[in-house]
């Protein structure tokens, strides 16, 4: 068994505490965050993170231990080559994210929608499942099946206590005049769904937003995603195109409707805040269309940055905040929010800043990783 998986098992036995982005926290913050985990391209667990390395043809799910900076495939099978689809590190899939809970790692599978022949003719159907694998053996089992939606492959999740929240869609299936079925991962109904990881109960909470049905283009362009938890609320962004004749790179092409979800009432409403692709418990960022600037709320203080990015450029920038440092990997710069000063990422441009551990910053670019002290960060 690999050192990394041995570490994972020890963590699972000792604690089920989660944090949103691997930071050192004060006791008060830790108490608040112990039951909330945001899962995006990086799935944090204990003092490390799981993520995908490789392309769609050759990839593995790997785990990076922040203490030792050792990497290992997310697999506990002795002598596994980690090169076949039977290996857990590949079985999870390239785009579905691993979710750690107790001593298991959970992940979705789905047929993505298909057509089968029945006694009544052809029928479109969906088979989706939540699977889990033991961290000690990598043995896989199905814990929940549902047939009303496909979990979005590029979607993010939130684990609130024992409840896993995610977005699913119905594939926007249509039948043409020849009886042929067509479906897509965009344009269908977007549902907010959840699964109780203790009881394995699945709940479809309903369509996130139907107000775009008045626009023909929304039938081909609508999508929703979860972008994290800020100030105790989960934020969901719903996007669609009103007019496809507009320039796809213009700020007006996509319309974004921002919702905040209340965990206690399990209801959501449109937020007063603009849609944010990058947020955490005390950090919220968004693109202000009127001023063409990036605006940030951090510890209840507001900041503004003129980075010459348009809306789509900001959403693609990979922005993240760690310990009061604001990183823009695609631009190769970071800001110190204590004085708004700009700094270079040096040779680590395009590295994602993913964690703050033991007073060091953890940066990742595919299978390359680096741990930097604050002094080293300032001297890049």
Secondary structure, DSSP 8 states (H G I E B T S, - for coil): --HHHHHHHHHHHH-----SSS----HHHHHHHTTEEEESSSEEETTEEEEEEE-SSSEEEEEEETTT--EEES---TT--S-STTSHHHHT-SSS--EEETTEEEEEEE---EEEEETTEEEEE--EEEEEEETTT--EEEEEEE-S-EE-TT--EEEETTEEEEEEE-TT-EE-TTS-EE--SSSS-EEEEEEETTT--EEEEEES--GGGGSTTHHHH-EEEEEEEETTEEEEEEEEES-TTS-TTSTTSEEEEEEEEETTTTEEEE-SS---SEEETTEEEEEETTTTEEEEEETTEEEEE-----HHHHHTS--EEETTEEEEGGGTEEEETTTTEEEE-GGGTT-EEEEEETTEEEEEETTEEEEEEHHHHHT-
